[in-house]
Amino acid sequence: MVATIIIVVVLAVIIGAGLVVVAGVRKSKNLTEDPLADRLAEYSQRGESVSLEQIELSQPFSDRVVMPFMRRLGEISTRFTPQNVLEQTRKKLELAGNPGRMDASTFMILHFVAAVFLGGLIFVISLFSHTFTLPIKILLIASFTVLGYFLPDLLLKSRIDSRQKSVRRAMPDALDLLTICVEAGLGFDAAMSKVHEKWDNELAMAFGRVIREIQLGKLRRDALRDMAERLGIAEMTSFVAAVVQSEMLGVSMAKVLRIQSDQMRVRRRQYAEEQAHKAPIKMIFPMGLLIFPALMIVLLTPAALRLMGSLKYFS
């Protein structure tokens, strides 16, 4: 029975997560503003004559059916969703790097889609299962429905944490490269372009977005401040503040970058030490719930069997 419950839980979570990913994530080649126009231009360059219906049918099923349906539901839900909730959701999506290029209303609909899917899946499984009683089946359906509702938030929170950890780890090395480039005579914008070209991580993509915004006419200090807000970590906020201040006061950029690089390295070491100090506390729960009971069973079972044999002998 326990193995059956574990298998059902794992399958339901995997299928629910797959639903969220399929509904929310698009392939990078389909992220253009007008995919139909792009496909039409592609067929025109090949010299092929196709109709608009054929081009539409050549798109993936998620782009033709799933995403328009999700957007339509999102537009309907926006009318009944408070504005501050939408703003908080937009902020979280920005912190996560906007996975799937979703808007806040579409992400809100994912909660209900995942809840209905997981709840319906467990309901269908319960129809063919006679192992559990009716109250247990109702409890499982309700539990997985609640789990499905909170699953998008859990995945988004995990994405935010992993993205911020990636940026934190990459900052000292990126600042070292920025310092070397600036000391070699490059401007700060060109140094950020070098970081963007050299690495393929979250920080490099953030620098690349800053460069594109500057090329479109945005002030560098505004682009850097927006980048710090999108990443949402204190190290980046202090770095941007130091760069903006050095630009306004005319301080040597190379010296500021060198100091910031040393500070980021110290902060990364302190963060690693903090996580190491938290490890024993986090280990208490798995040890108390999993390891210690197994040890007690292994150590006390022979003594218990011998004691039972002795009691039978005396009786």
Residue, then its C-alpha position, 0 to 999 in steps of 0.5 A: m500500500v505504501a509503495t502504491i501511494i509513493i508511486v501515485v504521488v511521484l507520477a502525479v507530481i511529474i505529470g503536473a509539472g510537465l503540464v505546467v512546463v508544456a503550457g507555459v514554456r515556449k521554444s526559443k525559436n517561437l518567441t518572435e512577435d509574429p511567428l506567422a509572418d516569420r514562417l511566411a517569410e521563410y516559405s517565400q525565401r524558399g520559393e514555396s507557395v503555401s496558404l496561411e492555413q498551412i502555415e498555422l498548422s505547421q506551428p506546434f500544438s502549444d502555440r496554436v491551441v494551448m497558449p491562446f487558450m491560456r491567454r484567453l482564460g488569463e484575460i478573463s481572470t484579470r477582471f476578477t484579480p486584484q491589481n496588487v496580486l498581478e503586480q506581485t506576480r509580475k515581479k516574481l516572474e521578472l525575478a525568475g527570468n520570465p520563464g516561458r515569456m508568460d504574463a501575470s494573468t497566464f501564470m495565474i491561470l496555471h494554478f487552476v489548470a494544474a489543480v484541476f489536472l492533478g485532482g482529476l488524475i487522482f479522481v480517475i485513478s481512484l475510480f479503478s482502485h479498490t484499495f482505499t476507502l471513500p474517505i481516503k480517496i476524497l482526502l487524496i483528491a483534495s490534497f492533490t488538488v491543493l498541491g496542484y494549485f500551489l505547484p506553479d508557485l513552488l516551481l517559480k520559487s525554485r526558479i528564482d532561488s536557482r537564478q539568484k544562486s547562479v548570479r551570486r556565484a558568477m559575480p566575483d568572476a564576472l567583476d574580475l573580467l570587467t576589471i581586467c577589460v576596463e584596466a586594459g582600456l575598454g569602456f564599461d559598456a564594452a566590458m559588459s559586452k565581453v562578459h556577455e560574449k564569454w559566458d552563458n549564464e544568468l548574469a551574462m544574459a542580464f548584462g546582455r539585456v543592459i547592453r541592448e537597452i543602452q543601445l536603444g537609448k536608455l540611460r546606463r544608470d537606469a538600465l543598471r538599476d532595472m537589472a538590479e531590480r530584476l535580479g533581486i539580490a543585495e550584492m547586485t544592488s550594491f554593485v550597481a549603486a557603486v558603479v552609478q556613484s562612481e560615474m556621477l562623481g568621476v571616480s576611476m571605474a577600474k578602482v571601483l570594480r576592483i574593490q567591488s570584486d574583492q567584496m563580492r568574493v568575500r560575500r560569496r565565501q561568507y554565503a558559503e559558510e552560512q550555508a555550511h552552518k545551516a546544514p546541521i540544522k537541516m539534517i536533523f529532520p531527515m535524520g530524525l524521520l528516516i535514519f534514526p528509525a531505521l537504526m532503531i529497527v536494525l539494532l532493537t529487532p534482534a533484542a526484541l525477538r530474543l525477548m519474545g522467545s524468552l517470554k514464550y519459554f517462561s510461559 
